[in-house]
Amino acid sequence: MPDFSASLAALRESDRDRYLACLLAPPEKQGPLAALYAFHAEIARVRDVVREPLPGEIRLQWWRDALEDTTGSKADGNPLAEALLHAIRDAHLPIGVLLDMIDARVFDLYDDPMENRSALEGYAGETASALIQLACLILDPETARGSADAAGHAGVAQTIAGLLMLGPIHRQRGQVYFPADLLTATGLDRTSFLNGADRAAVTRAVQALAGLGREHLGKARAASQTISRQNRPAFATVALAEKVFARAEKAGADIFDHSIVPPQWRRQWWMWRAAQSGRW
């Protein structure tokens, strides 16, 4: 029996929401889910632990090498990587999807602009959407394909909600995840958006991004009828998205000055309810 304790411990520290989502899954699925989610958290936080892009590239390359090494020797001594390889083998997870997830995270290391809406949707598709679908393969592989359309749109909605919550951190770093075409439509460019002087325009941009998130959330809900009961925990964290959109729309430009992250106890309740009902 593989040891997933390190993955669960790491996930509890790095991504409390997905840690709680793990606990909503059947006990025998919690370890593999934790390994997958801990891997995602590890590559998502690379920008947080490096000062320059090159060390970040090296960290991401290590994960590529570990996943592509058929002998498993590259992962020896790293409990997170060892647990992930166990989960990959047991659930027959596609390596290519995980490698694409790593490649997408290279964007996080630089301050290049998000070119347009399609680029943001592609980024979300290779990260959050892929994560939901991989979780479905762990939870209920026989019906996972039926979750694909909902996972695609839910991942975009979830990504946009996350970007709105992380807005102050991204602005401080000079990162702009708001699509350039959206900024142009609201009277901004990268410089004026980061400067934040035109608060009315920034508010329009925030509301437009939240609107895009709502659009994808609506499409995800429309496709949710094909999600099996067993795969509901994979979508539990999507329950936070609508609440974040509402907070962002109300706050406007203030999201860069005051946190819109809902309290932990509320997030936990929303996720539990979503996992039970299948509605988010």
N, C-alpha and C positions, 0 to 999 in steps of 0.2 A: 504493500500500500504506500503510494507516494506521500511525502510529508508536505502538506500545504500550509503548515502553521506559520512559516515565515511570510508567505504571501498574504495571509489574513492579517497578520500583525502590521506588515508594511502598508497594506491597503487601508487599514484603520487609521493610520497616520496621514496618508497621502490623499485619500479620496473617501471621506466619511460617507458620502451619499451612496457610492457604489458598494462600500462595505456593508451598509445597511441593506442594500438591494440583494447582496449575497445571502444575507440572513433570511431573506424572504423566499429563497429557493429551497428545494428539498435538501436535507443534510448531505446526501451523497453527491450533490451537484455544487455545493458551496466551495469546496477546495479548488476544483478546476476553474470555476468562475472567478475566484479570488486570484488565481494565477494569471488569468487573462486580464482582469481589471488592474492588477498590480503592474503588469507589463505596460499597459496603456498609460497608467499614471506615471510610470518611470520615464517613458519617452516624452510624455506631455510636459514634464517639469524640467527638461534639460535646460531650457533658457533660464530657469530660476537658479541653477547651480553653476553656471559657467559665465565668465565675463566676456569671452570672445567667441565668435562662431566656430573657430577651428576645434577647440576642445569639445564643443557640442557635436560637431560632425564626427569626431573620433568616438564619442559615446554611442552615437547612433550606429556607426559602422560596427562597433563591437556587437550590438544586438543583431545586425544583419549576419555577421559571421557566425554567431551562435545558432541562429535559426537555420542557416544554410549548411552547417556542418552535420552531415548525416551520422557521424559517429557519436555526437553529443559531447565530445571531449572539450569543446570550447566553453561549454556551460559549467564544467566541473568546478565546484567551489562557490558557485553563485546560486544560492537557494531559490531566488526568483526565476532565474533562467531554467534551472533544473525542473522546477515545478511547471513552468510553461511548456517545456518539451514533453513532460508527462501528459499534460492536458491536450496538447496537439496530437499526440499519438492515440490517446484514449478516445477523443472525440473526432478524430480525423479532420482537424482544422486545416484549411488550405494555407500553406506557407506563403503563397504569393500575396494573399490579402494582408497578412501581417507585415510583409516586406513593403507593400504599398503604404501601409499605415506609418511605418518608419520613414519612408521617403517623404510623405506629406509633412512630417514634423520638421523637416529641414527648413521650411518656410518660417517656422517660429524663431529660428536662430538669427534671422536677418530683419532689417527694417524696410524691406521692399514693400510697396503698396499692394493691397489686394486689388487686382486689376478691375474686376467687374463681378457682377452677381454670379455668373457662371463659375468663375474661379472660386468664390466662396462656397458655392454648392458642391463643387468638386472636392475641395478641401474637407468639407464636412462629410461628404460621402466616403472618403477614404479613411476617416478617423471615427467619428461618432456613429455614423450609419453602419460602417463595417463592424464596429464593436458590438452593436446590438445584434446584428445578424450572426456573428460568431457566438455570442452568448446563446442565441436560439439553437445553434448546432450542438451546444453542450447540454442545454436543457431538454430539448425534444427534437432530435435530428430528423425524425420522420416527417414532422410537419413544419420544419424550419423554412422551407421554400415558400410556404404560404405567408410568412412574415416579411418577405423581402421588400415588397412595395411600401408597407407601413414603416419598416426600418429605415428605408431610404429617406423618406420625408421626415420621420421623427428625428433622425440624426441631424438633419439640417436645422430643425427647430431647436433641438437641444444645444447645438453648437452656437447658434445665434443668442440663445439665452445665456450661455456661458460667456460669450464675448461681451454682452451687456453688463454682466456682473463683474467682469474683470476689466472693465473700461478704465478705471483709475490707474491700474498697474500698467496697462498697455500704453496709455498716454504718457505716463512718466518715463517709459522706456523709449518712446518715439515710435511705437508700433501702431500701425493702422490696419485693422481688420475690416473696417467699413469699406465696402466696394467703392472704387473710384467713381463709377458711373452713378452710384447713389449719392455720393458727396457732390458731384457736379450738379445733379438734379436739384439739390437742396441749397445750391449757391456756395459750395465750399470746395477747397482742394486740400491736399494733405497738410500743407503748411497752416492754412487758416483753421483747419479742423483741430490740429494739435495746439495751436495758439489759443483757441477757444474764446476769442474776443467777441465774436458774433454769436451770442448765446441763442438767439432766436433761430439762426440757421443750424446750429448744433442740435437744438431741440428737434427741428424738423428731421435732421439726419437720424437721430435716435428713434424717433417715432417711425420713420420709414424702415429702419432695420427691424424694429419690433414688428412692423406690419408684414415684412417678408417672413419673419419667423412664424407669425400667425398663419400666413398662407400655407406654409409647409405643414404646420400642425394640423390645420384643417384637412389637408390631403391625407395625412397620416391617420387621422381619426376615421376618415371615409374608408380607408383600407384596413382598418383594425379588425373587421369582422372575421378575417381569415387567420388571425393570431390564435393559436391553440391556448387553452388554459395553462398548460405546462410552460409555455413561453412568456406568460405575462410578466414574470420577474425581470426579464430582459428589458422591458419597457418601463419599469417602475420609475426610474429617474426622469423620464420624460414628463412625469406629472408636475414637475417644477416649472416647466417652460411657460405655461400660460400665466402663472402668478408673477413670474419675472417680467414678462412682456407688459403686464398691467402696471407693475411698479415703474418700469422704465418709461412707459408712455406718460405716466403722471409726473415723473421727476424731470424728464427732458434732459437739458444740459447739466442738471444737478447730479446725474449719475456719476459724474467725474469728481464730485466733491463729497458725496455722501453714499454710503453703501446701500445697495438695493437687494442685498442677499437676504432671503427670508431666514428667520430663526431656525435653528437645527430641529427643534421639536415639531415645528410646522412641516418642515420638509419630510421628516420621518413619518408623520401622519399621512401626508399626501401620497407618499410612496407606498405605504402599507395599503391604503385604500385602493390605489391603482392596481396593485398586485392582486388584490382580492376580487375586484370588480372588472378589471380589464378596461376601465375608463380613465383617461388622463387628458 
